[in-house]
Amino acid sequence: MLALAFLFYAAGAVMQILAWPVDPEMNSALSAGIYLASIGCMAAGILRRYGVRAELALTAACVLLFGAVAYYHFGRPDLNGRTYTLNFGIGTVLCAAAWRIRRATRTTRIDRCIFWVFALFGMSFFPRTLLTMALPLPFVPNVVGSATFWLLLQLTLVLTGLILALALLVASLADMIARLRDDRDIDGLTGLWNRRALDERAAAMIGHAGLAEHALLLIDIDHFKSINDRYGHATGDHVLKVFGGIIRDTVGADGLAGRVGGEEFAVVVQRDVDAAHELAQCLADQLREVRLAEFAHDHVITASTGISMLVPGDNVSSWMRRTDALLYQAKRDGRNRVVRQSPDAVSEFGMT
């Protein structure tokens, strides 16, 4: 959509520069329509970037504007009327689109920059309208085109458009880099962080932990090899994907979650040991409720979990090693249970 916007703008500019069609009225009407198409595509493209779909409303607004401009061309020829209508209408469409994205979920610096440049670009059309109204009426197009204020307005429009185009280009490059980073850091099967990415983020969390309590959960799906052997690797992958979704939805943005091994998952949360235990219980309960079409009717999936708290002097490796030892203790003790940092605090899932 954004590419179409700049293509339409270039087409309108070329049409006016080359004076094609030769008839000034027809040239002005057609170029106005092309500029409106450019504005509509630009607004739709930026709205789509922020997850807002409004193509129908934008199309209707641009068609109505073109109808009004055409009226002042052919129905009641009035250069002032169509100039005011076109500038005020474009400014209204762009500012309305900017208003729609003011609370968008994208909050990166470049996206905030795009919002403000886009909003200023839209608002710049209102001074154009007001300054044009300040001219003696009626005014002559050639005189207007050579007036200093008009040249300044045109220069402002071009500069603002260029800044917006550069911001969008930078945003596209940032999106591309983010996608490459996600491809590097995201586990393709579960959508969680992979081991490398989780370690990096956990290390950053440790560096900013201060006095806050942080818990690490290592969760291993019990007897996962038998699931692969009995139902096939595709079913095993399905189990991993489902459990990854359970972890992602339960932990949310409050912690870190990743797949750190074949059927092993890690969760880092800012909670005390009791709250972390409740989280482990919640995840295990949801896993036990999973029923896949490939499974036998009585097949229940369970998990073993080790939990340890962050202590002074910990790094990611030492924290992982300590938690891994607790996980293996849970597996040695019969699986389907959680072992907390205290050796005496062992609780079987499903029991209080």
Secondary structure, DSSP 4 states (H G I P E B T S, - for coil): -HHHHHHHHHHHHHHHHTT-SSSHHHHHHHHHHHHHHHHHHHHHHHHHHTT---HHHHHHHHHHHHHHHHIIIIIS--HHHHHHHHHHHHHHHHHHHHHHTTT-S---HHHHHHHHHHHHHHHTHHHHHHHHHTS-SS--HHHHHH-HHHHHHHHHHHHHHHHHHHHHHHHHHHHHHHHHHHHHHB-TTTSSB-HHHHHHHHHHHHHT-TT---EEEEEEETTHHHHHHHH-HHHHHHHHHHHHHHHHHHHGGGEEEEE-SSSEEEEEES--HHHHHHHHHHHHHHHHT---TTS-TT----EEEEEEE--TT--HHHHHHHHHHHHHHHHHTTSSEEE-SSTT-EEETT--
